[in-house]
Amino acid sequence: MIENIIPYLVIAAYFVCTLVIGIISYPSHKNTPEDYFLADRKIGSIVLFFTLIATNFSAFTFLGFSGAGYRIGMSYYPMMGFGTALVAITFYFIGYKVWLLGKEKGLITPSELIANHLQSQPLKLLFLAVMVIFTMPYLILQPIGGGYIIENLTNGQISYFLGAVFLTFIIVLYVFLGGMRSVALTDVLQGILMFFLMIVAVVAIAQSLGGFSEANRTVYAVKPEIFSRPGINNFFTPHKWFSYMLLWSLSVPMLPQMFMRFYTPKTANSLKISASLYPLITAVMFICPVLIGIWGHLNFPDLVGKEADKIFPMMLADHTSTGIDSLVMVGALAAIMSTLDSQLLALSSMITRDVYTVYIRPKATLAEQTFVGKILIVILAIIGLIIAANPPATIAALATQAFTGLAVLFPTTIAALYGRNISPLSCIISIIIGEMATLGFQVGIIPESLAFGFLPVVPIVLISALIVVVGTVLQNSWNQKL
């Protein structure tokens, strides 16, 4: 009887703590867009570090990584660990410039920065549309992951969809009230929880299997290719390995919730410290879910497709006590909530600032802008839940699709931050061609052979970058002739 109540008590305690921390910031809320969406640009080093890792580590980290470890093997870890560590370079390379310009110009959204530097409203709207469209699949991952976890923890007493709805409601409540201040404060709690509870999970399961070495030896005896460099079914060719590492480096800074974090530091040093520490966290944390996914072959040898995305909670249920299982799943919920709250806030700020105040209510007061942003948070959450009601693909597949679409924006962003006399038209063509190619590869109109063994993101981003460069050169040459 007591064991049946434990999951409910742990989940309730976590949700209450998150709500309390999230609501604490409400009395200091100034009811302005800069304060609501960016915490008045006064986030310090420690909070910035935790909000960056908590925002980026999501349902994909717990469920997607373990599912990929099950389907691909150990080789998934160095690809994700090293590839995501490289993201720290682009964090600082892009983030420092964004911080400077944001502070100087009073910019709040990514598309505002693009419009400010390249002086093109059509480009601004296109940039905004791509960010919103390709963030939605990644946003949908969070209620999907939350639903899986709550359903598993309660042995199906709370259904998948009801769990997703409840988790989303809690997030919407504290984001609605406190904005970025609430998000940043809860990210500290959630970042700490997800890191330490992930380690608890892998240690507890390893002990149940006779230790790390014994667990690995047993799996190797059953499925030796799981420890090979290419992985199961030779998944990772050198071309594909390179592609994935490039994908994370180009796409993660383009996630709107990450991009907007670059506006928030109190000083540039805060951003530098966060970028330096980020690779250390990925190296330690990412091995844990991959190992759990690999060991899953011992208990559940025949999982197929998105069934493997549930291997993390399934292994916990089989190899740990109800208390440990519940605590670790709270860590997974922390990863999910810390990403979803940031996604909702970022998308609502972009639609408010770049659409509502420009095309619908140009004279909207600061208080009105904040109110509209809050309403949009609710609407976006509902849209995410509607789509999550029928999950369309594996978590890893959804994330890869979303990241490829966002990576197309990377050449335009670099051009805006570091280029001179950049042609806005070339950036528009670059994005349109890049996204058409992304769709073409996705639906099979463009054959995979045209990627030459790489993931589609490699040729797509190369072509997009080439269009920006060539278009700018041609325009500048034409202007000189005139």
C-alpha positions as CSV (number, residue, x, y, z in Angstrom):
1,M,0.0,0.0,0.0
2,I,2.8,2.5,1.0
3,E,4.7,1.6,-2.1
4,N,1.7,2.6,-4.2
5,I,1.5,6.0,-2.6
6,I,5.3,6.9,-2.8
7,P,5.3,8.0,-6.5
8,Y,2.3,10.3,-5.8
9,L,4.0,11.8,-2.8
10,V,7.3,12.4,-4.6
11,I,5.7,13.9,-7.7
12,A,3.5,16.1,-5.5
13,A,6.4,17.3,-3.4
14,Y,8.4,18.1,-6.5
15,F,5.6,20.0,-8.2
16,V,4.9,22.0,-5.0
17,C,8.6,23.0,-4.6
18,T,8.7,24.0,-8.3
19,L,5.6,26.1,-8.0
20,V,6.8,27.8,-4.8
21,I,10.2,28.7,-6.3
22,G,8.5,29.8,-9.5
23,I,6.0,32.0,-7.8
24,I,8.6,33.6,-5.5
25,S,9.7,36.0,-8.3
26,Y,6.1,37.2,-8.9
27,P,6.2,40.1,-6.4
28,S,9.4,41.6,-8.1
29,H,7.8,41.4,-11.6
30,K,7.8,44.8,-13.2
31,N,5.2,44.0,-15.9
32,T,7.5,45.0,-18.8
33,P,8.6,42.8,-21.7
34,E,12.3,43.2,-20.8
35,D,11.7,42.1,-17.3
36,Y,9.1,39.4,-18.1
37,F,11.0,37.8,-21.0
38,L,14.6,38.5,-20.0
39,A,14.6,38.9,-16.2
40,D,15.7,42.5,-16.8
41,R,19.1,41.3,-18.2
42,K,20.4,40.7,-14.7
43,I,21.1,36.9,-14.5
44,G,24.3,36.0,-12.7
45,S,26.9,33.3,-13.5
46,I,25.5,30.5,-11.4
47,V,21.9,30.9,-12.4
48,L,22.9,31.4,-16.1
49,F,24.9,28.2,-16.1
50,F,22.0,26.2,-14.6
51,T,19.4,27.7,-16.8
52,L,21.5,27.0,-19.9
53,I,22.0,23.3,-19.1
54,A,18.5,22.8,-17.7
55,T,17.0,24.5,-20.8
56,N,19.0,22.3,-23.2
57,F,18.7,19.0,-21.4
58,S,15.2,17.7,-21.9
59,A,13.1,14.7,-22.4
60,F,15.6,13.9,-25.2
61,T,18.4,13.6,-22.6
62,F,16.7,11.1,-20.4
63,L,14.4,9.2,-22.7
64,G,15.9,10.0,-26.1
65,F,19.5,9.2,-25.1
66,S,18.5,5.9,-23.4
67,G,16.3,4.9,-26.4
68,A,19.2,5.7,-28.8
69,G,21.6,3.8,-26.6
70,Y,19.3,0.8,-26.9
71,R,18.9,1.1,-30.7
72,I,22.5,2.2,-31.6
73,G,24.8,1.3,-28.7
74,M,27.8,2.8,-26.9
75,S,28.9,4.8,-29.9
76,Y,26.0,7.2,-29.3
77,Y,27.8,8.5,-26.2
78,P,31.0,10.0,-27.6
79,M,29.1,11.4,-30.5
80,M,26.7,13.2,-28.2
81,G,29.2,14.0,-25.5
82,F,31.8,15.5,-27.8
83,G,29.3,17.0,-30.2
84,T,27.4,18.7,-27.5
85,A,30.6,19.9,-25.9
86,L,31.4,21.7,-29.1
87,V,28.2,23.6,-28.7
88,A,30.0,25.6,-26.0
89,I,32.2,27.2,-28.7
90,T,29.2,28.4,-30.7
91,F,27.5,29.5,-27.4
92,Y,30.3,32.0,-26.8
93,F,31.0,32.8,-30.4
94,I,27.4,33.8,-31.0
95,G,26.3,34.5,-27.4
96,Y,28.8,37.3,-26.6
97,K,27.9,39.2,-29.7
98,V,24.2,38.8,-29.1
99,W,24.7,40.0,-25.5
100,L,26.5,43.1,-26.6
101,L,24.0,44.0,-29.3
102,G,21.0,43.2,-27.1
103,K,22.2,45.5,-24.3
104,E,23.1,48.3,-26.8
105,K,19.9,48.1,-28.9
106,G,17.4,46.9,-26.3
107,L,16.7,43.7,-28.4
108,I,14.6,40.9,-26.9
109,T,14.0,38.3,-29.6
110,P,16.3,36.6,-32.1
111,S,14.3,38.0,-35.1
112,E,14.6,41.5,-33.7
113,L,18.4,41.2,-33.9
114,I,18.2,39.9,-37.5
115,A,16.0,42.8,-38.6
116,N,18.1,45.4,-36.7
117,H,21.3,44.3,-38.5
118,L,20.0,43.4,-41.9
119,Q,17.2,45.9,-42.2
120,S,14.6,43.6,-43.7
121,Q,11.1,42.9,-42.4
122,P,10.5,40.0,-44.8
123,L,13.7,38.4,-43.5
124,K,12.7,39.0,-39.9
125,L,9.3,37.3,-40.5
126,L,10.9,34.4,-42.3
127,F,13.4,33.9,-39.5
128,L,10.6,34.0,-36.9
129,A,8.5,31.5,-38.8
130,V,11.3,29.0,-39.1
131,M,12.1,29.3,-35.4
132,V,8.5,28.8,-34.4
133,I,7.8,25.9,-36.9
134,F,10.9,23.9,-36.0
135,T,10.8,24.5,-32.3
136,M,7.3,23.0,-32.1
137,P,8.5,19.4,-32.7
138,Y,11.0,19.8,-29.9
139,L,8.4,21.4,-27.7
140,I,6.1,18.5,-28.3
141,L,8.8,16.1,-27.0
142,Q,8.4,17.5,-23.5
143,P,4.7,16.6,-22.7
144,I,5.3,13.3,-24.5
145,G,8.2,12.5,-22.2
146,G,6.3,13.8,-19.1
147,G,3.3,11.6,-20.1
148,Y,5.5,8.5,-20.4
149,I,7.1,9.1,-17.1
150,I,4.0,9.8,-15.0
151,E,2.1,6.9,-16.6
152,N,5.0,4.5,-15.8
153,L,5.4,5.8,-12.2
154,T,1.8,5.4,-11.4
155,N,1.5,2.0,-13.1
156,G,-1.0,3.4,-15.6
157,Q,-3.3,4.8,-12.9
158,I,-2.6,8.2,-14.5
159,S,-2.8,7.9,-18.2
160,Y,-0.1,9.1,-20.6
161,F,-2.2,12.1,-21.8
162,L,-3.5,13.1,-18.4
163,G,0.0,13.1,-17.1
164,A,1.1,15.3,-20.0
165,V,-1.7,17.7,-19.3
166,F,-1.0,18.0,-15.6
167,L,2.7,18.6,-16.1
168,T,2.0,21.3,-18.7
169,F,-0.5,23.0,-16.4
170,I,2.0,23.3,-13.6
171,I,4.6,24.8,-16.0
172,V,2.1,27.3,-17.6
173,L,1.0,28.4,-14.1
174,Y,4.5,29.5,-12.9
175,V,5.7,30.8,-16.3
176,F,2.4,32.8,-16.6
177,L,3.0,34.5,-13.3
178,G,6.8,35.1,-13.2
179,G,8.2,34.9,-16.7
180,M,12.0,34.5,-17.1
181,R,12.6,35.1,-13.4
182,S,10.5,32.1,-12.5
183,V,12.0,30.0,-15.3
184,A,15.6,30.9,-14.3
185,L,15.0,30.2,-10.5
186,T,13.3,26.8,-11.2
187,D,16.0,25.9,-13.6
188,V,18.6,26.0,-10.8
189,L,16.5,23.4,-8.8
190,Q,15.8,21.4,-11.9
191,G,19.4,21.5,-13.2
192,I,20.7,20.2,-9.8
193,L,18.1,17.5,-9.6
194,M,18.5,16.1,-13.1
195,F,22.3,15.9,-12.8
196,F,22.5,14.1,-9.4
197,L,19.5,11.9,-9.9
198,M,20.8,10.7,-13.3
199,I,24.0,9.6,-11.6
200,V,21.8,7.9,-8.8
201,A,19.9,6.0,-11.6
202,V,22.9,4.6,-13.4
203,V,24.6,3.6,-10.1
204,A,21.5,1.9,-8.7
205,I,20.8,-0.1,-11.9
206,A,24.5,-1.1,-12.2
207,Q,24.5,-2.4,-8.7
208,S,21.4,-4.5,-9.4
209,L,23.2,-6.0,-12.4
210,G,26.3,-6.8,-10.4
211,G,28.3,-3.7,-11.1
212,F,29.3,-1.7,-14.2
213,S,31.8,-4.2,-15.5
214,E,29.6,-7.2,-15.0
215,A,26.6,-5.4,-16.6
216,N,28.7,-4.5,-19.7
217,R,30.2,-8.0,-19.9
218,T,26.8,-9.6,-19.8
219,V,25.4,-7.3,-22.5
220,Y,28.6,-7.9,-24.7
221,A,28.0,-11.6,-24.5
222,V,24.5,-11.2,-25.8
223,K,25.0,-8.4,-28.3
224,P,28.7,-7.6,-28.9
225,E,28.1,-5.1,-31.7
226,I,26.5,-2.8,-29.2
227,F,30.0,-1.8,-28.1
228,S,31.4,-1.4,-31.6
229,R,32.4,2.0,-33.0
230,P,29.8,2.0,-35.7
231,G,27.1,0.7,-33.3
232,I,24.3,-1.7,-34.1
233,N,23.7,-2.3,-37.8
234,N,26.7,-0.1,-38.5
235,F,24.7,3.0,-37.7
236,F,27.6,5.4,-37.4
237,T,29.7,5.7,-40.5
238,P,32.4,8.4,-40.2
239,H,30.2,10.7,-42.4
240,K,27.2,10.3,-40.1
241,W,29.3,10.7,-37.0
242,F,30.6,14.0,-38.3
243,S,27.1,15.1,-39.4
244,Y,25.7,14.6,-35.9
245,M,28.4,16.6,-34.2
246,L,28.0,19.4,-36.7
247,L,24.2,19.3,-36.3
248,W,24.3,20.0,-32.5
249,S,26.9,22.8,-32.9
250,L,24.9,24.6,-35.5
251,S,21.4,24.0,-34.2
252,V,21.4,24.3,-30.4
253,P,22.3,28.0,-30.4
254,M,19.5,28.5,-32.9
255,L,16.9,27.1,-30.5
256,P,15.0,30.3,-29.6
257,Q,15.0,29.4,-25.8
258,M,18.8,29.2,-26.0
259,F,19.3,32.2,-28.2
260,M,17.3,34.4,-25.8
261,R,19.4,33.2,-22.9
262,F,22.3,35.1,-24.5
263,Y,20.5,38.4,-23.9
264,T,20.0,37.7,-20.1
265,P,23.5,37.8,-18.4
266,K,24.4,40.6,-16.2
267,T,28.0,40.6,-17.5
268,A,29.8,39.0,-20.4
269,N,31.9,37.0,-17.8
270,S,28.8,35.1,-16.8
271,L,28.4,33.8,-20.3
272,K,32.1,32.9,-20.5
273,I,32.0,30.9,-17.3
274,S,28.9,29.0,-18.4
275,A,30.4,28.2,-21.8
276,S,33.5,26.9,-20.1
277,L,31.7,24.6,-17.6
278,Y,29.1,23.3,-20.1
279,P,31.4,20.5,-21.7
280,L,32.2,19.1,-18.3
281,I,28.5,18.5,-17.5
282,T,27.9,16.8,-20.9
283,A,30.9,14.5,-20.4
284,V,29.7,13.2,-17.1
285,M,25.9,13.2,-17.6
286,F,25.5,11.8,-21.1
287,I,27.1,8.5,-20.4
288,C,24.4,7.6,-17.8
289,P,21.3,7.3,-20.0
290,V,23.2,5.6,-22.8
291,L,24.5,2.9,-20.5
292,I,21.0,2.3,-19.1
293,G,19.7,2.0,-22.7
294,I,22.4,-0.6,-23.5
295,W,21.7,-2.6,-20.4
296,G,18.0,-2.6,-21.4
297,H,18.8,-5.5,-23.8
298,L,19.2,-7.8,-20.8
299,N,15.6,-7.3,-19.6
300,F,13.8,-6.1,-22.7
301,P,15.6,-7.6,-25.8
302,D,12.9,-7.0,-28.4
303,L,11.8,-3.4,-28.3
304,V,11.2,-1.7,-31.6
305,G,11.1,2.0,-32.7
306,K,9.6,4.4,-30.2
307,E,9.0,1.6,-27.7
308,A,12.8,1.9,-26.9
309,D,12.2,5.5,-25.7
310,K,10.5,4.0,-22.6
311,I,13.6,1.9,-21.6
312,F,14.8,4.3,-19.0
313,P,11.7,4.1,-16.7
314,M,11.3,0.4,-17.5
315,M,14.8,-0.3,-16.3
316,L,14.3,1.7,-13.1
317,A,11.1,-0.1,-12.3
318,D,12.8,-3.5,-12.7
319,H,16.1,-2.7,-10.9
320,T,15.4,-0.1,-8.2
321,S,13.0,0.4,-5.3
322,T,9.9,2.4,-5.7
323,G,11.4,5.3,-3.8
324,I,14.6,5.5,-5.9
325,D,12.5,5.0,-9.1
326,S,10.2,7.9,-8.1
327,L,13.1,10.2,-7.2
328,V,15.0,9.6,-10.4
329,M,11.9,10.1,-12.5
330,V,11.5,13.4,-10.8
331,G,15.0,14.2,-12.3
332,A,13.6,13.4,-15.7
333,L,10.5,15.5,-15.1
334,A,12.9,18.3,-14.1
335,A,14.7,18.0,-17.4
336,I,11.4,18.1,-19.3
337,M,9.9,21.0,-17.3
338,S,13.0,23.2,-17.5
339,T,13.0,22.9,-21.3
340,L,9.2,23.3,-21.9
341,D,8.9,26.4,-19.7
342,S,11.7,28.1,-21.7
343,Q,10.3,27.1,-25.0
344,L,6.9,28.5,-24.2
345,L,8.4,31.7,-22.9
346,A,10.7,32.2,-25.9
347,L,8.0,31.5,-28.6
348,S,5.4,33.7,-26.9
349,S,7.9,36.6,-26.7
350,M,8.7,36.3,-30.3
351,I,5.1,36.2,-31.5
352,T,4.3,39.1,-29.2
353,R,7.2,41.4,-30.1
354,D,7.6,40.5,-33.8
355,V,4.0,40.0,-34.8
356,Y,1.5,41.5,-32.3
357,T,3.3,44.8,-31.6
358,V,4.4,45.3,-35.2
359,Y,1.3,44.3,-37.3
360,I,-1.6,44.1,-34.9
361,R,-1.1,46.7,-32.1
362,P,1.9,48.9,-32.8
363,K,0.9,51.2,-29.9
364,A,0.5,48.4,-27.4
365,T,1.7,49.4,-23.9
366,L,4.4,47.5,-22.2
367,A,1.8,46.0,-19.8
368,E,-0.3,44.9,-22.8
369,Q,2.7,43.2,-24.5
370,T,3.4,41.3,-21.3
371,F,-0.3,40.2,-21.0
372,V,-0.4,39.1,-24.7
373,G,2.8,37.1,-24.1
374,K,1.1,35.3,-21.2
375,I,-2.0,34.4,-23.2
376,L,0.3,33.0,-26.0
377,I,2.0,30.8,-23.5
378,V,-1.4,29.1,-22.7
379,I,-2.2,28.8,-26.5
380,L,1.1,27.3,-27.4
381,A,0.9,24.8,-24.5
382,I,-2.5,23.7,-25.7
383,I,-1.2,23.2,-29.3
384,G,1.7,21.2,-28.0
385,L,-0.7,18.9,-26.0
386,I,-3.0,18.4,-28.9
387,I,-0.1,17.1,-31.1
388,A,1.4,15.1,-28.2
389,A,-1.9,13.2,-27.9
390,N,-0.7,11.1,-30.7
391,P,3.1,11.0,-30.7
392,P,4.3,11.0,-34.3
393,A,7.8,9.5,-34.1
394,T,10.7,8.4,-31.9
395,I,12.1,11.1,-29.6
396,A,15.5,11.0,-31.3
397,A,13.8,11.3,-34.8
398,L,11.7,14.3,-33.7
399,A,14.7,16.1,-32.3
400,T,16.9,15.5,-35.4
401,Q,14.1,16.9,-37.6
402,A,13.7,20.0,-35.5
403,F,17.4,20.6,-35.2
404,T,18.0,20.3,-39.0
405,G,15.4,22.9,-39.7
406,L,16.9,25.3,-37.2
407,A,20.5,24.7,-38.4
408,V,19.5,26.4,-41.7
409,L,19.3,29.7,-39.8
410,F,23.0,29.5,-38.7
411,P,24.6,31.0,-41.8
412,T,22.2,34.0,-41.7
413,T,22.9,34.5,-38.0
414,I,26.6,34.5,-38.5
415,A,26.3,36.9,-41.4
416,A,24.2,39.3,-39.3
417,L,26.6,39.2,-36.3
418,Y,29.9,39.3,-38.1
419,G,29.3,40.2,-41.8
420,R,29.4,43.5,-43.6
421,N,27.1,44.7,-46.3
422,I,25.2,41.4,-46.2
423,S,22.5,41.0,-48.8
424,P,19.1,40.4,-47.0
425,L,17.7,38.9,-50.2
426,S,20.5,36.3,-50.2
427,C,19.7,35.4,-46.6
428,I,16.0,35.0,-47.5
429,I,16.8,32.8,-50.5
430,S,19.3,30.8,-48.3
431,I,16.6,30.1,-45.7
432,I,13.9,29.2,-48.2
433,I,16.1,26.9,-50.3
434,G,17.5,25.3,-47.1
435,E,14.1,24.6,-45.6
436,M,12.8,23.3,-49.0
437,A,15.7,20.9,-49.1
438,T,15.0,19.9,-45.5
439,L,11.4,19.0,-46.4
440,G,12.6,17.3,-49.6
441,F,14.9,15.0,-47.7
442,Q,12.3,14.4,-45.1
443,V,9.5,13.3,-47.5
444,G,11.8,11.5,-49.9
445,I,11.6,13.8,-52.9
446,I,15.3,14.4,-52.6
447,P,17.1,11.0,-52.5
448,E,19.4,10.3,-49.5
449,S,22.2,9.6,-52.0
450,L,22.5,13.3,-52.6
451,A,23.7,13.8,-49.1
452,F,26.8,11.7,-50.1
453,G,26.7,9.6,-46.9
454,F,26.2,12.6,-44.6
455,L,23.1,13.6,-42.7
456,P,21.1,16.0,-44.9
457,V,22.1,18.9,-42.5
458,V,25.6,18.9,-44.0
459,P,24.8,19.6,-47.6
460,I,21.8,21.8,-46.7
461,V,23.8,24.1,-44.4
462,L,26.7,24.3,-46.9
463,I,24.4,25.3,-49.7
464,S,22.6,27.8,-47.4
465,A,26.0,29.4,-46.5
466,L,27.1,29.5,-50.1
467,I,23.9,31.3,-51.1
468,V,24.5,34.0,-48.5
469,V,28.1,34.5,-49.6
470,V,27.6,34.4,-53.3
471,G,24.4,36.6,-53.1
472,T,26.2,39.2,-51.0
473,V,29.2,39.3,-53.3
474,L,27.0,39.7,-56.4
475,Q,25.0,42.4,-54.7
476,N,28.0,44.4,-53.6
477,S,29.6,44.1,-57.1
478,W,26.4,45.3,-58.7
479,N,26.2,48.3,-56.2
480,Q,29.8,49.2,-57.1
481,K,29.0,49.3,-60.8
482,L,26.1,51.6,-60.1
